Structure formats: C-alpha cells, structure tokens
Amino acid sequence: MPRTSQALKNAFSAIFLCFGAVLSAHPIPDVPVRGSFLSGGDAEITIEVDPRCFEADPDKAPYFTPRSLALASPAKQEELRRLAAEFASRNVEYRLEPIGRVSPEFTFAFTAPDGLAVRPNDEAVVLTGTWRTKVTAGVSGWQVRSKAEKGLSVVVSNTVDFIPHPRVAVLFPGEDGFVLDLAGVASREPAKPRPAVGKVEDGLSTFGSFFRQGFVHVVPKGLDHILFVLGIFLLTAAWRPLLYQVTAFTLAHTVTLGLATFGLVSVPASVVEPVIAASIVFVALENVFHPVYSLRRLATVFVFGLIHGLGFAGALGDIASATGSLGVALVGFNFGVEAGQLAVIAVAWALTFRLTDEWVRRWFVVVPASVLIALTGLYWAFERILS
C-alpha cells in the first residue's frame, strides 16, 4: 500500500507537470535591432516591432496580417505607429560611446518581417522603424540594452561597410549587448564589401546566445513541443524505445530547421502550427489505444519531427540571416532545443521512475496524462486553424 500511495503521488505530480502552465497559441515575438554603419559616418538603425507586442499577452494574440492592415483605418494605422514608437523607446536603450544614451527618431512603416514591402500572401505584418543618422568623429562604440517586457528578447546584429559582424546577441530583459567598435569609422574611406571574419570569442558568444534562446523556446515557452516530448516519453518505461524515438525526433527537426533557416524550405506558419498541434493529439492517442513501440511509431515520430523543425525555424526566423554567423547561430539554437527537450525528459523521469508497477503507471499516469495532452492538442489545433 505505501508503494502504491507513493506511486499515486508521483502520478499526479507528473500530470500537474504537463498542465501546470497556461495554454498558448503562438511563440512570443523577438525584437530584432540592426545597426548598419558605413565608413564616412553614415548609419542606419532599424527595429522590428510585431504588433502582438502591444497586447497584454503576446502569446495568445493573433498575427497582424495583410488583411488586418487592409481593414485598418488611417487613424488605426497611425495609432499602431505611435505604439511602435513608444515600444521602441520603452523596451530598448541605445548608446553611442562616449556620448552615452541616445534617442533614435524612428520612422515606422508596415512591412513584411524581412523588411520588404507587404505582399498579399505574407502571413504577418510588422512595424519596421528606421533611423538614419551620422556617426561623428570621436564616437568609439555602439551598444544596445534590453528593457523588454512580457518575456520578450531583443536580438542585436550589426554590419560595418556591408560586412556582417560575426557576433550576434540575444538579450533578455535587463541585459546589455556587446559594444561594437566604431573607432575611426567616421574618418575612414568607404571600404569594399568583404567576407566577415570573426574571432573565436565572437563565435562562442553567438553560440551561447542562441543556445539559451533555443532552450527557452522549449522551456518554458514551447508548451506544444514539451507536450509532444512528454507524449513520446509516456509510451513505455523501457529506455531503448525512448532513446530511439528521441533520436528520430532530433534528427528530423534538425534537418528541417537547417533547411528552413537557410531558405531552402518554406511552409506557412498557418499550416505548420495546426499540424504540430495535431501531432500532439496523434502521439498521445497512440499511447492510449496502441501502447506498443514499433517501427511505425518510430516513423510517425520522425515525420512529425520534420514538422516541429519548421516550427523551431519559425522561432529562429531571420534573426541571424543578416549576420555572418548563421551557421553558428543555427547550431547553438539547435543544441539549446535539445537541452530543453532533455530537461523535460529528465524531470518526467524523476517524477515517475519509482513506478515499477506497470498497471499503476499505465492507469494512473500514462492514460490520464495522454488524454489531457490529446485534449490540449485538439484545442490548439482548432484555435490555430480559426486564428
């Protein structure tokens, strides 16, 4: 009886782990800040603000689409520009050394997330602020500080004479970015574009920033990915099937994350997100109605892993595409995702490893948790299709 009592406590703890968080619809948008500096002193700073950032809960807010823009009155559009200007001022601090803090005068326009003109088939519309200024003699550095609210992160990248700087910073609230060396930029003759060459410390810094970003995208922000991994974990207590499934899932999402990040594959988020939700339902229901590990289950996990990789690519977006460190950023992000998944499995194992009675494990953990996971995935699927 004591062993059964302890098993029940562990069972309900595991279920609480699955559903102790609030449901979410879309990943919280990051805030890219890009600096472009030219010899002679010309400079352009841009910031990209997703209108979802203006909502009380960006996670649950629907995308602002070309249709939303078309339906917005001139007064509404002007209001959104004003909110973007306030957001850029309130959430990000900008410094020129040794001058100190500066206040960019951004001009905001509605664009696609890549800064291009809005196209009818674009899934999302953002507000891109542009500030053109002059770096005067004596300015030695440029730095950005994140003051972002609501769990947002600020992603800082720079170019000098069209050369992407190899260091990219993903800043959480309260963090300072690195100081970009601008000494002598104002007095130099314009240079010809050449490949970026980074120092080892620049690569390590970029890797670390994106490793952390990948981890956070799973824990705690990626509730859909967490539930899918828990669905894999719940199939059987045997470690080999778990190892094979996790490996298949990892290989699959690594492939599509890489292909999508390099622009070789592109699938709309309106397709990817509902399918991710459906994958959660499918795997969870298999745990209930067909709780047997097989090659078919392994193939199922691999196929759904390909879809989840596209979801991870949506989170990575074009953060590093304008830098010379896309490969480093991609590897760091992917390793962070893997660390997040392993953390989820480690916690789930710690809560259930004492359940040696297979009957207790199945009927007090696997079945109720899988049913709740399936219901959550079904809710997400409908929500994402409708939004």
C-alpha positions, 0 to 999 in steps of 0.5 A: 500500500505505501508503494502504491500511495507513493506511486499515486503521488508521483502520478499526479505530480507528473500530470500537474507537470504537463498542465501546470502552465497556461495554454498558448497559441503562438511563440512570443515575438523577438525584437530584432535591432540592426545597426548598419554603419558605413565608413564616412559616418553614415548609419542606419538603425532599424527595429522590428516591432510585431504588433502582438507586442502591444497586447497584454499577452503576446502569446495568445494574440493573433498575427497582424496580417495583410488583411488586418492592415487592409481593414485598418483605418488611417487613424488605426494605422497611425495609432499602431505607429505611435505604439511602435514608437513608444515600444521602441523607446520603452523596451530598448536603450541605445548608446553611442560611446562616449556620448552615452544614451541616445534617442533614435527618431524612428520612422515606422512603416508596415512591412513584411518581417524581412523588411520588404514591402507587404505582399498579399500572401505574407502571413504577418505584418510588422512595424519596421522603424528606421533611423538614419543618422551620422556617426561623428568623429570621436564616437568609439562604440555602439551598444544596445540594452534590453528593457523588454517586457512580457518575456520578450528578447531583443536580438542585436546584429550589426554590419560595418561597410556591408560586412556582417559582424560575426557576433550576434546577441540575444538579450533578455530583459535587463541585459546589455549587448556587446559594444561594437567598435566604431573607432575611426569609422567616421574618418575612414574611406568607404571600404569594399564589401568583404567576407566577415571574419570573426574571432573565436570569442565572437563565435562562442558568444553567438553560440551561447546566445542562441543556445539559451534562446533555443532552450527557452523556446522549449522551456518554458515557452514551447508548451506544444513541443514539451507536450509532444516530448512528454507524449513520446516519453509516456509510451513505455518505461523501457529506455531503448524505445525512448532513446530511439524515438528521441533520436528520430525526433532530433534528427528530423527537426534538425534537418528541417530547421537547417533547411528552413533557416537557410531558405531552402524550405518554406511552409506557412506558419498557418499550416505548420502550427495546426499540424504540430498541434495535431501531432500532439493529439496523434502521439498521445492517442497512440499511447492510449489505444496502441501502447506498443513501440514499433517501427511505425511509431518510430516513423510517425515520430520522425515525420512529425519531427520534420514538422516541429523543425519548421516550427523551431525555424519559425522561432529562429526566423531571420534573426541571424540571416543578416549576420555572418554567423548563421551557421553558428547561430543555427547550431547553438539554437539547435543544441539549446532545443535539445537541452530543453527537450532533455530537461523535460525528459529528465524531470518526467523521469524523476517524477515517475521512475519509482513506478515499477508497477506497470498497471499503476503507471499505465492507469494512473499516469500514462492514460490520464496524462495522454488524454489531457495532452490529446485534449490540449492538442485538439484545442490548439489545433482548432484555435490555430486553424480559426486564428 
